[in-house]
Amino acid sequence: MMHRIVVCSTCDGTDGKSFAAALRAALAERAMAFEVQDHECMSNCGRPLSVAFSAPGKATYLFGDIDTTRDLADTLAFATLYAGCADGWIEDARAAGRLRHCLVGRVPA
């Protein structure tokens, strides 16, 4: 199953392209099967930087207010939780640290 992370590349005051590149490198280093895309405007402008997780048959998550300098490890921790959950419905996201407080919404598969 291919998991996907989409990072907004145009959020004001953030460098989404660099954050996406850092995610790609860190996920590859951990041999985690995620496709990371940067995308122009995810329409969450009030909470830059936006990051979304999706996969076929899994819930989709949208996060906002991602801090590119301190949230990489928490984003990777969430990726681990997401990859390990069959339906993507994560009940306990404490392992994802600060990222769990950045959740904008979760959409069922």
Secondary structure, DSSP 8 states (H G I E B T S, - for coil): --EEEEEES--TT--HHHHHHHHHHHHHHTT--EEEEEES--S-TTS-S-EEEE-TTS-EEEE----TTT-HHHHHHHHHHHHT-SSS--S--GGGGGGGGGEEEEE--
